[in-house]
């Protein structure tokens, strides 16, 4: 049976429907959002932002048809000042009840996705996920992580705080100090758009299925360069999308701090993250129900 996930984030509402193979989705439908532009000084989503969110959810529901899908909102909605009101309005106007995952749940699903991407022979892994509002970290050697953590240190969060590079480094380092167990012997995996774009910026191939890595020495070279560039100039760089250009510097600083805190000079890039982890879980449940019915 086909199953789907609607991932409602800051920059898009992305519906993906699969049957069994995540590599070959039945369809993928994305509606652009710019909720970062719709936050007021208190951190609440504006009326216009709610309208655009409702329109995106309605479009996804229409596209899905009879296929069941799990709609979930990331930190852009979960952590906004009027989150409960926003989700009530979305439910009333679209008939879709958005679910929110805790930061630890997001970390766990990212770990699941990375584990499936690299295979069971990859050994112990530490998974680093830099989002807009938060960062998620998970580590383990089996199907489920032994450790999961979420911190409000996302690229958008630090950009809105207006910190200098050194202040960002200090803030992230202080919050990570003692919070992340040493996993130097584990394989480090970056599984977010931030890591993908930084790897591309540092010279990795623009190919989802090609092995890609991000090296700390390259990141350390690019951070001062990004700091000197305007948002428009950053958007012209390989790997930096226009809508993520403003927060690309903060994303690089956070990625650097995570690599140093976890004791890794290199991270392998996984294109799968929370959304794919959820899809894997839904596919497994669907298969289990089918086998029970048989």
Sine and cosine of phi, psi and omega as CSV:
sin_phi,cos_phi,sin_psi,cos_psi,sin_omega,cos_omega
0.00,0.00,0.67,-0.74,0.02,-1.00
-0.94,0.34,0.60,-0.80,0.07,-1.00
-0.69,-0.72,0.38,-0.93,-0.04,-1.00
-0.61,-0.80,0.27,-0.96,0.09,-1.00
-0.73,-0.68,0.72,-0.69,0.13,-0.99
-0.95,-0.31,0.94,-0.35,-0.04,-1.00
-0.99,-0.14,0.96,-0.28,-0.02,-1.00
-0.99,-0.14,0.96,-0.27,-0.02,-1.00
-0.89,-0.45,-0.21,-0.98,-0.03,-1.00
-0.93,0.38,-0.64,0.77,-0.14,-0.99
-0.97,-0.25,-0.19,0.98,0.00,-1.00
-0.27,-0.96,0.31,-0.95,0.23,-0.97
-0.92,-0.40,0.92,-0.38,-0.18,-0.98
-0.90,-0.44,0.91,-0.41,0.05,-1.00
-0.99,-0.15,0.81,-0.59,0.07,-1.00
-0.81,-0.59,0.78,-0.62,0.01,-1.00
-0.87,-0.49,0.77,-0.63,-0.01,-1.00
-0.76,-0.65,0.24,-0.97,0.13,-0.99
-0.96,-0.29,-0.93,0.37,0.07,-1.00
-0.78,-0.63,-0.54,0.84,-0.13,-0.99
-0.97,-0.24,0.93,-0.36,0.01,-1.00
-0.92,0.38,-0.38,0.93,0.02,-1.00
-0.94,0.35,-0.41,0.91,-0.04,-1.00
-0.80,-0.60,0.96,0.28,0.01,-1.00
-0.89,0.45,0.53,-0.85,0.06,-1.00
-0.91,0.42,-0.65,0.76,0.17,-0.99
-0.28,-0.96,0.37,-0.93,0.01,-1.00
-0.72,-0.70,0.81,-0.59,-0.08,-1.00
-0.75,-0.66,0.86,-0.51,-0.04,-1.00
-0.84,-0.55,0.73,-0.68,0.09,-1.00
-0.90,-0.45,0.81,-0.59,-0.03,-1.00
-0.94,0.33,0.67,-0.74,0.12,-0.99
-0.78,-0.63,0.40,-0.92,0.14,-0.99
-0.70,-0.71,0.90,0.44,-0.02,-1.00
-0.91,0.42,-0.35,0.94,0.05,-1.00
-0.90,0.45,-0.45,0.89,0.02,-1.00
-1.00,0.08,-0.15,0.99,-0.09,-1.00
-0.94,-0.33,0.28,0.96,0.07,-1.00
-1.00,-0.09,0.78,-0.63,0.03,-1.00
-1.00,0.08,-0.11,-0.99,-0.09,-1.00
-0.91,0.41,-0.34,0.94,0.02,-1.00
-1.00,-0.02,-0.09,1.00,-0.03,-1.00
1.00,0.02,0.26,0.97,0.03,-1.00
-1.00,-0.06,0.55,-0.83,0.06,-1.00
-0.98,0.19,0.75,-0.66,-0.06,-1.00
-0.94,0.34,0.19,-0.98,0.05,-1.00
-0.87,0.49,-0.64,0.77,0.03,-1.00
-0.90,0.44,-0.62,0.78,0.04,-1.00
-0.90,0.43,-0.64,0.77,0.04,-1.00
-0.90,0.44,-0.65,0.76,0.02,-1.00
-0.89,0.46,-0.70,0.72,0.00,-1.00
-0.92,0.40,-0.58,0.82,0.04,-1.00
-0.91,0.41,-0.70,0.71,0.02,-1.00
-0.89,0.46,-0.67,0.75,0.01,-1.00
-0.88,0.47,-0.65,0.76,0.00,-1.00
-0.92,0.40,-0.66,0.75,-0.01,-1.00
-0.93,0.37,-0.65,0.76,0.05,-1.00
-0.88,0.48,-0.67,0.75,0.01,-1.00
-0.89,0.46,-0.65,0.76,0.01,-1.00
-0.92,0.40,-0.66,0.75,0.00,-1.00
-0.89,0.45,-0.65,0.76,0.03,-1.00
-0.91,0.43,-0.67,0.75,0.00,-1.00
-0.91,0.42,-0.62,0.79,-0.05,-1.00
-0.93,0.37,-0.51,0.86,-0.02,-1.00
0.89,0.45,-0.83,-0.56,-0.03,-1.00
-1.00,0.00,-0.01,1.00,-0.03,-1.00
-0.96,0.26,0.81,-0.58,0.06,-1.00
-0.93,0.36,0.67,-0.75,0.04,-1.00
-0.65,-0.76,0.47,-0.88,0.03,-1.00
-0.99,-0.14,0.91,-0.42,0.01,-1.00
-1.00,-0.06,0.86,-0.52,0.02,-1.00
-0.74,-0.67,0.54,-0.84,-0.01,-1.00
-0.94,-0.33,0.66,-0.75,0.02,-1.00
-1.00,0.05,-0.21,-0.98,-0.13,-0.99
-0.88,0.48,-0.40,0.92,0.00,-1.00
-0.86,0.51,-0.54,0.84,0.08,-1.00
-0.99,-0.17,-0.71,0.71,-0.06,-1.00
-0.82,0.57,-0.64,0.77,-0.11,-0.99
-0.97,-0.23,0.12,0.99,0.03,-1.00
-0.96,0.30,0.36,-0.93,-0.11,-0.99
-0.90,0.43,-0.47,0.88,-0.03,-1.00
-0.90,-0.44,0.63,0.78,-0.10,-1.00
-0.82,0.57,-0.75,0.67,-0.05,-1.00
-0.88,0.47,-0.67,0.74,0.01,-1.00
-0.90,0.43,-0.69,0.73,-0.01,-1.00
-0.87,0.49,-0.72,0.69,-0.04,-1.00
-0.93,0.36,-0.54,0.84,0.08,-1.00
-0.91,0.43,-0.69,0.72,0.00,-1.00
-0.91,0.42,-0.66,0.75,0.03,-1.00
-0.88,0.48,-0.71,0.71,0.00,-1.00
-0.89,0.46,-0.68,0.73,-0.04,-1.00
-0.93,0.38,-0.62,0.78,-0.11,-0.99
-1.00,-0.01,-0.29,0.96,-0.06,-1.00
-0.85,-0.53,-0.31,0.95,-0.09,-1.00
0.98,0.19,0.16,0.99,-0.01,-1.00
-0.92,-0.39,0.83,-0.56,0.04,-1.00
-1.00,-0.03,0.95,-0.30,0.05,-1.00
-0.93,0.36,0.70,-0.71,0.11,-0.99
-0.98,-0.19,0.44,-0.90,0.08,-1.00
-0.86,-0.52,0.67,-0.74,0.08,-1.00
-0.99,-0.13,0.59,-0.80,0.12,-0.99
-0.94,0.34,0.29,-0.96,0.03,-1.00
-0.85,0.52,-0.63,0.77,0.01,-1.00
-0.92,0.39,-0.58,0.81,0.05,-1.00
-0.91,0.41,-0.67,0.75,0.06,-1.00
-0.87,0.50,-0.67,0.74,0.02,-1.00
-0.88,0.47,-0.66,0.75,-0.02,-1.00
-0.91,0.42,-0.69,0.73,0.00,-1.00
-0.93,0.37,-0.57,0.82,0.07,-1.00
-0.89,0.45,-0.65,0.76,0.04,-1.00
-0.89,0.47,-0.72,0.70,0.02,-1.00
-0.84,0.54,-0.70,0.71,-0.02,-1.00
-0.89,0.45,-0.73,0.69,-0.01,-1.00
-0.91,0.42,-0.63,0.78,0.02,-1.00
-0.88,0.48,-0.68,0.73,0.03,-1.00
-0.93,0.36,-0.61,0.80,-0.04,-1.00
-0.90,0.43,-0.71,0.71,-0.06,-1.00
-1.00,0.00,-0.21,0.98,0.07,-1.00
1.00,-0.02,0.28,-0.96,-0.09,-1.00
-0.96,0.28,-0.25,0.97,0.02,-1.00
-1.00,0.05,0.10,0.99,-0.06,-1.00
-0.96,0.30,-0.27,0.96,0.01,-1.00
0.99,0.16,-0.21,-0.98,0.02,-1.00
-0.85,0.53,0.63,-0.77,-0.04,-1.00
-0.72,-0.69,0.57,-0.82,0.23,-0.97
-0.87,-0.49,0.85,-0.53,-0.13,-0.99
-0.96,-0.28,0.80,-0.60,-0.05,-1.00
-0.90,-0.43,0.81,-0.58,-0.07,-1.00
-0.75,-0.67,0.94,-0.34,0.01,-1.00
-0.99,-0.16,0.93,-0.37,0.04,-1.00
-0.98,-0.19,-0.19,-0.98,0.02,-1.00
-0.98,0.22,-0.71,0.70,-0.03,-1.00
-1.00,-0.08,-0.56,0.83,-0.10,-0.99
-0.69,-0.72,0.20,-0.98,0.20,-0.98
-0.87,-0.49,0.61,-0.79,0.03,-1.00
-0.87,-0.49,0.63,-0.78,0.02,-1.00
-0.73,-0.69,0.66,-0.75,0.05,-1.00
-0.53,-0.85,0.49,-0.87,-0.02,-1.00
-0.51,-0.86,0.51,-0.86,0.04,-1.00
0.12,-0.99,-0.02,-1.00,0.02,-1.00
-0.82,-0.58,-0.03,1.00,-0.01,-1.00
-0.88,-0.47,-0.36,-0.93,-0.03,-1.00
-0.93,0.37,-0.53,0.85,0.01,-1.00
-0.92,-0.40,0.54,-0.84,0.01,-1.00
-0.95,0.30,0.51,-0.86,0.10,-0.99
-1.00,0.06,-0.31,0.95,-0.08,-1.00
-0.62,-0.79,0.70,-0.71,0.05,-1.00
-0.56,-0.83,0.66,-0.75,-0.08,-1.00
-0.50,-0.87,0.60,-0.80,0.09,-1.00
-0.75,-0.66,0.70,-0.71,0.00,-1.00
-0.73,-0.68,0.56,-0.83,-0.02,-1.00
-0.98,0.20,0.88,0.47,-0.09,-1.00
-0.81,-0.59,0.52,0.85,-0.03,-1.00
-0.93,0.37,0.24,-0.97,-0.06,-1.00
-0.89,0.45,-0.65,0.76,0.01,-1.00
-0.93,0.36,-0.65,0.76,-0.01,-1.00
-0.86,0.50,-0.73,0.68,-0.02,-1.00
-0.95,0.32,-0.55,0.83,0.03,-1.00
-0.91,0.42,-0.69,0.72,0.01,-1.00
-0.91,0.42,-0.43,0.90,0.00,-1.00
-0.96,0.27,-0.26,0.96,0.06,-1.00
0.93,0.36,0.53,0.85,-0.06,-1.00
-0.99,0.10,0.46,-0.89,0.15,-0.99
-0.96,0.28,0.19,-0.98,0.02,-1.00
-0.86,0.51,-0.71,0.70,-0.02,-1.00
-0.92,0.40,-0.61,0.79,0.04,-1.00
-0.92,0.39,-0.63,0.77,0.06,-1.00
-0.89,0.46,-0.71,0.71,0.01,-1.00
-0.86,0.52,-0.69,0.72,-0.02,-1.00
-0.91,0.42,-0.68,0.73,-0.01,-1.00
-0.88,0.48,-0.75,0.66,-0.04,-1.00
-0.92,0.39,-0.69,0.73,-0.01,-1.00
-0.88,0.47,-0.67,0.75,0.01,-1.00
-0.89,0.46,-0.68,0.74,-0.04,-1.00
-0.95,0.32,-0.50,0.87,-0.02,-1.00
-1.00,0.09,-0.33,0.94,-0.07,-1.00
-0.85,0.53,0.89,-0.46,0.02,-1.00
0.98,0.20,-0.11,0.99,-0.05,-1.00
-1.00,0.03,-0.40,0.92,-0.09,-1.00
-0.92,-0.40,0.91,-0.42,0.06,-1.00
-0.87,0.50,0.43,-0.90,-0.02,-1.00
-0.95,0.32,0.82,-0.57,0.00,-1.00
-0.75,-0.66,0.65,0.76,-0.05,-1.00
-0.87,0.49,-0.50,0.87,-0.03,-1.00
-0.99,0.11,-0.16,0.99,-0.01,-1.00
-1.00,0.09,0.33,-0.94,0.08,-1.00
-0.98,0.19,0.81,-0.58,0.00,-1.00
-1.00,0.00,0.74,-0.68,-0.03,-1.00
-0.78,-0.63,0.77,-0.63,0.11,-0.99
-0.98,-0.21,0.84,-0.54,-0.10,-0.99
-0.75,-0.66,0.89,0.45,0.08,-1.00
-0.48,-0.88,0.24,-0.97,0.04,-1.00
-0.85,0.52,-0.55,0.83,0.01,-1.00
-0.87,0.50,-0.77,0.64,0.00,-1.00
-0.91,0.40,-0.63,0.78,0.03,-1.00
-0.87,0.49,-0.72,0.69,-0.06,-1.00
-0.94,0.33,-0.59,0.81,0.04,-1.00
-0.92,0.39,-0.63,0.78,0.05,-1.00
-0.90,0.44,-0.66,0.75,0.04,-1.00
-0.90,0.45,-0.67,0.74,0.03,-1.00
-0.86,0.50,-0.60,0.80,-0.04,-1.00
-1.00,0.10,0.07,1.00,0.11,-0.99
0.92,-0.38,0.03,1.00,0.02,-1.00
-0.93,0.37,0.44,-0.90,0.00,-1.00
-0.91,0.40,0.54,-0.84,0.05,-1.00
-1.00,0.04,0.91,0.41,-0.10,-1.00
-0.57,-0.82,0.92,-0.39,-0.05,-1.00
-0.83,0.56,-0.59,0.81,-0.13,-0.99
-1.00,-0.06,-0.06,1.00,0.05,-1.00
-1.00,0.07,0.60,-0.80,0.08,-1.00
-0.86,0.51,0.77,-0.63,-0.02,-1.00
-0.74,-0.67,0.54,-0.84,0.01,-1.00
-0.67,-0.74,0.38,-0.92,0.16,-0.99
-0.84,-0.55,0.80,-0.60,-0.01,-1.00
-0.97,-0.23,0.63,-0.77,-0.04,-1.00
-0.87,0.50,-0.63,0.78,-0.03,-1.00
-0.90,0.44,-0.57,0.82,0.05,-1.00
-0.94,0.34,-0.65,0.76,0.01,-1.00
-0.89,0.46,-0.66,0.75,0.00,-1.00
-0.91,0.42,-0.47,0.88,0.07,-1.00
-0.97,0.24,-0.58,0.82,-0.10,-0.99
-0.99,0.17,-0.46,0.89,-0.06,-1.00
-0.86,0.51,-0.76,0.65,0.04,-1.00
-0.90,0.43,-0.50,0.86,0.05,-1.00
-0.92,0.39,-0.72,0.70,0.02,-1.00
-0.88,0.48,-0.61,0.80,-0.03,-1.00
-0.90,0.45,-0.48,0.88,-0.04,-1.00
-1.00,0.07,-0.24,0.97,-0.09,-1.00
-1.00,-0.05,0.49,-0.87,0.13,-0.99
-0.97,0.25,0.20,-0.98,0.03,-1.00
-0.87,0.49,-0.66,0.75,0.01,-1.00
-0.89,0.45,-0.65,0.76,0.00,-1.00
-0.93,0.36,-0.60,0.80,0.04,-1.00
-0.90,0.44,-0.64,0.77,-0.04,-1.00
-0.90,0.43,-0.31,0.95,0.01,-1.00
-1.00,0.05,-0.10,0.99,-0.03,-1.00
-0.99,0.16,0.47,-0.88,0.06,-1.00
-0.89,0.46,0.73,-0.68,0.05,-1.00
1.00,0.00,-0.30,0.95,-0.04,-1.00
-0.99,-0.13,0.94,-0.34,0.01,-1.00
-0.97,0.24,0.41,-0.91,-0.09,-1.00
-0.87,0.49,-0.68,0.73,-0.07,-1.00
-0.97,0.22,-0.25,0.97,0.05,-1.00
-0.97,-0.25,0.03,1.00,-0.10,-0.99
-0.89,0.46,-0.65,0.76,-0.05,-1.00
-0.88,0.48,-0.64,0.77,-0.07,-1.00
-0.99,-0.10,0.13,0.99,-0.05,-1.00
-0.91,0.41,-0.57,0.82,0.02,-1.00
-0.91,0.42,-0.74,0.67,0.01,-1.00
-0.88,0.47,-0.64,0.77,0.03,-1.00
-0.87,0.50,-0.65,0.76,0.02,-1.00
-0.91,0.41,-0.65,0.76,-0.01,-1.00
-0.91,0.43,-0.68,0.73,0.01,-1.00
-0.91,0.42,-0.69,0.72,0.02,-1.00
-0.86,0.51,-0.68,0.73,0.04,-1.00
-0.86,0.51,-0.72,0.69,-0.03,-1.00
-0.90,0.43,-0.62,0.79,0.01,-1.00
-0.92,0.40,-0.66,0.75,0.01,-1.00
-0.90,0.44,-0.67,0.74,0.00,-1.00
-0.92,0.38,-0.66,0.75,-0.04,-1.00
-0.92,0.39,-0.54,0.84,-0.01,-1.00
-1.00,0.00,-0.08,1.00,0.07,-1.00
0.98,0.21,0.61,0.79,-0.05,-1.00
-0.79,-0.61,0.73,-0.68,0.08,-1.00
-1.00,-0.01,-0.23,0.97,-0.04,-1.00
-0.64,-0.77,0.68,-0.74,0.17,-0.99
-0.85,-0.53,0.64,-0.76,0.13,-0.99
-1.00,0.07,0.60,-0.80,-0.08,-1.00
-0.99,-0.11,0.79,-0.61,0.13,-0.99
-0.94,-0.34,0.80,-0.60,0.05,-1.00
-0.97,0.23,-0.18,0.98,0.02,-1.00
-1.00,-0.08,0.61,-0.79,0.00,-1.00
-0.59,-0.81,-0.60,-0.80,-0.11,-0.99
-0.83,0.55,-0.72,0.70,-0.04,-1.00
-0.85,0.53,-0.72,0.69,0.00,-1.00
-0.93,0.37,-0.55,0.83,0.08,-1.00
-0.88,0.47,-0.66,0.75,0.06,-1.00
-0.90,0.43,-0.69,0.73,0.02,-1.00
-0.87,0.49,-0.69,0.73,0.04,-1.00
-0.86,0.51,-0.65,0.76,0.02,-1.00
-0.91,0.42,-0.69,0.72,0.00,-1.00
-0.91,0.41,-0.66,0.75,0.03,-1.00
-0.89,0.46,-0.67,0.74,0.01,-1.00
-0.89,0.45,-0.66,0.75,0.02,-1.00
-0.91,0.42,-0.68,0.73,0.01,-1.00
-0.87,0.49,-0.70,0.72,0.01,-1.00
-0.89,0.45,-0.63,0.78,0.00,-1.00
-0.91,0.42,-0.67,0.75,0.02,-1.00
-0.90,0.44,-0.66,0.75,-0.01,-1.00
-0.90,0.44,-0.68,0.74,0.00,-1.00
-0.92,0.39,-0.60,0.80,0.03,-1.00
-0.92,0.39,-0.63,0.78,0.00,-1.00
-0.92,0.39,-0.55,0.84,0.00,-1.00
-0.95,0.30,0.00,0.00,0.00,0.00
